[in-house]
Amino acid sequence: MKLLIALLLLIIKLFIVSATHAQTYEWLRPKLAAADTIVLALHEDFRARVDSAGNPVSIPAWVINGHPNYKALRKFKALTPAQRVELSRILLRPFADKQPVTMHCCEPHNLVFLICNGRTSYLDICFGCRCLDSSKDLARLYAFDNRKWTELRRFFTRLGLNHKF
């Protein structure tokens, strides 16, 4: 009986861990489809910058008056319809790893902007340590699997929006 209870507890624990990381992205599909424009961008590492007095430099607002803050970006590109389909395919593929892996330095250099009816959502991406920051409406994108990280990085690189470490 003790063995049966222990086995049952182990199965429940495995189910909970699997369910936690079995993130699906179907909620994102209508957001991607409804976007008037999708823009990928490259920006400086503002999190590690300090001024001449050694004080941290503030991170600029990525969205101002409902639009991307293009002044804070080094480079950006609006996606073609075919590129939008490819990005959607990458982002909507279900999480396939056992658990997410991040290093927590979180010094993002890349952005995805979703612009729809004068409202802009963003996903700020650090390919170096694999962390994400986002607007509130995209906060459910808390982790990607290895394949998604690789595909997304290749996508940015192919479009000339890669940060050289």
C-alpha positions as CSV (number, residue, x, y, z in Angstrom):
1,M,0.0,0.0,0.0
2,K,2.9,2.4,0.8
3,L,4.5,1.6,-2.5
4,L,1.2,2.4,-4.3
5,I,0.8,5.7,-2.5
6,A,4.5,6.7,-3.2
7,L,4.0,5.8,-6.9
8,L,0.8,7.8,-7.0
9,L,2.5,10.8,-5.5
10,L,5.3,10.5,-8.0
11,I,2.9,10.4,-10.9
12,I,1.0,13.4,-9.6
13,K,4.3,15.4,-9.2
14,L,5.4,14.5,-12.7
15,F,2.0,15.5,-14.1
16,I,2.2,18.9,-12.3
17,V,5.8,19.6,-13.5
18,S,4.8,18.6,-17.1
19,A,1.7,20.7,-17.1
20,T,3.6,23.7,-15.7
21,H,6.0,23.6,-18.7
22,A,3.6,22.4,-21.3
23,Q,2.9,26.0,-22.3
24,T,0.7,26.5,-25.3
25,Y,0.5,29.6,-27.3
26,E,-3.0,29.4,-28.9
27,W,-4.1,32.6,-27.1
28,L,-1.4,34.4,-29.1
29,R,-2.7,33.3,-32.5
30,P,-5.5,35.9,-32.8
31,K,-3.1,38.6,-31.5
32,L,-0.6,37.8,-34.3
33,A,-3.3,37.5,-36.9
34,A,-5.0,40.8,-35.9
35,A,-1.7,42.9,-35.9
36,D,-1.7,45.6,-38.5
37,T,2.1,45.5,-38.5
38,I,4.8,43.4,-36.8
39,V,8.2,45.0,-36.3
40,L,11.4,43.3,-35.2
41,A,14.0,45.5,-33.7
42,L,17.5,45.6,-32.3
43,H,18.4,47.9,-29.4
44,E,21.3,48.7,-27.1
45,D,21.8,47.0,-23.7
46,F,20.3,49.7,-21.4
47,R,20.3,47.4,-18.3
48,A,24.0,47.4,-18.0
49,R,24.7,51.1,-18.8
50,V,25.7,53.7,-16.3
51,D,26.2,57.4,-16.6
52,S,29.4,59.3,-15.8
53,A,28.5,59.3,-12.1
54,G,28.1,55.5,-12.1
55,N,24.3,55.7,-11.8
56,P,22.2,53.2,-13.9
57,V,20.8,54.7,-17.1
58,S,17.1,54.2,-17.2
59,I,15.6,51.9,-19.8
60,P,13.6,53.8,-22.3
61,A,9.9,53.2,-22.8
62,W,9.5,50.8,-25.7
63,V,6.1,52.2,-26.5
64,I,5.1,55.8,-26.5
65,N,1.5,57.0,-27.3
66,G,0.6,53.5,-28.6
67,H,3.6,53.3,-31.0
68,P,7.1,51.8,-30.9
69,N,9.7,54.2,-29.6
70,Y,11.8,54.1,-32.8
71,K,14.3,56.7,-31.3
72,A,15.4,54.1,-28.8
73,L,16.2,51.4,-31.5
74,R,19.4,50.8,-33.4
75,K,17.7,49.0,-36.2
76,F,14.2,47.8,-37.0
77,K,12.3,46.0,-39.8
78,A,8.5,45.7,-40.5
79,L,7.8,42.1,-41.5
80,T,6.4,41.1,-44.9
81,P,3.3,38.8,-44.9
82,A,5.6,35.7,-45.5
83,Q,7.8,36.7,-42.6
84,R,4.8,37.2,-40.4
85,V,3.7,33.7,-41.2
86,E,7.2,32.3,-40.3
87,L,7.4,34.3,-37.0
88,S,3.9,33.0,-36.1
89,R,4.9,29.4,-36.8
90,I,7.9,29.8,-34.5
91,L,6.0,31.5,-31.7
92,L,2.9,29.3,-31.8
93,R,4.8,25.9,-31.7
94,P,4.1,24.3,-28.3
95,F,6.8,24.1,-25.6
96,A,8.6,20.8,-26.1
97,D,11.4,20.7,-23.5
98,K,11.0,19.3,-20.0
99,Q,11.7,22.7,-18.4
100,P,12.9,26.1,-19.4
101,V,16.6,27.1,-19.1
102,T,17.6,30.6,-18.4
103,M,20.7,32.3,-16.9
104,H,18.9,35.3,-15.5
105,C,21.3,38.0,-16.6
106,C,18.5,39.4,-18.8
107,E,20.2,42.0,-21.0
108,P,17.9,42.0,-24.0
109,H,18.8,43.4,-27.3
110,N,15.9,42.4,-29.5
111,L,12.3,43.3,-29.6
112,V,9.1,42.1,-31.3
113,F,6.4,44.7,-31.6
114,L,2.8,43.8,-32.4
115,I,0.9,46.9,-33.6
116,C,-2.9,46.7,-33.9
117,N,-5.3,49.6,-34.1
118,G,-2.9,52.1,-32.6
119,R,-1.9,49.9,-29.7
120,T,1.5,48.3,-29.4
121,S,2.5,45.2,-27.5
122,Y,6.2,44.1,-27.2
123,L,8.4,41.2,-26.3
124,D,11.9,42.1,-25.3
125,I,14.3,39.2,-25.9
126,C,17.7,38.3,-24.6
127,F,19.2,35.5,-26.7
128,G,22.3,35.4,-24.5
129,C,20.7,34.2,-21.3
130,R,17.3,33.3,-22.8
131,C,15.1,35.6,-20.8
132,L,12.0,37.5,-21.9
133,D,10.4,40.8,-20.8
134,S,7.1,42.0,-22.3
135,S,4.1,44.3,-22.2
136,K,1.4,43.1,-19.8
137,D,-0.7,41.5,-22.5
138,L,2.2,39.2,-23.6
139,A,3.3,38.3,-20.1
140,R,2.1,34.7,-20.6
141,L,5.1,34.2,-22.8
142,Y,7.3,33.4,-19.9
143,A,9.6,30.7,-21.4
144,F,10.6,29.2,-24.8
145,D,12.0,25.8,-25.4
146,N,15.5,25.3,-27.0
147,R,14.1,24.8,-30.5
148,K,12.1,28.1,-30.3
149,W,15.1,30.0,-29.1
150,T,17.2,28.7,-31.9
151,E,14.6,29.3,-34.6
152,L,13.8,32.8,-33.3
153,R,17.5,33.8,-33.1
154,R,18.1,32.5,-36.7
155,F,15.0,34.5,-37.8
156,F,16.4,37.7,-36.3
157,T,19.9,37.0,-37.7
158,R,18.6,36.3,-41.2
159,L,16.8,39.7,-41.1
160,G,20.0,41.5,-40.1
161,L,18.8,42.1,-36.5
162,N,21.4,40.1,-34.6
163,H,23.4,41.4,-31.6
164,K,27.0,40.3,-31.6
165,F,28.2,39.2,-28.2
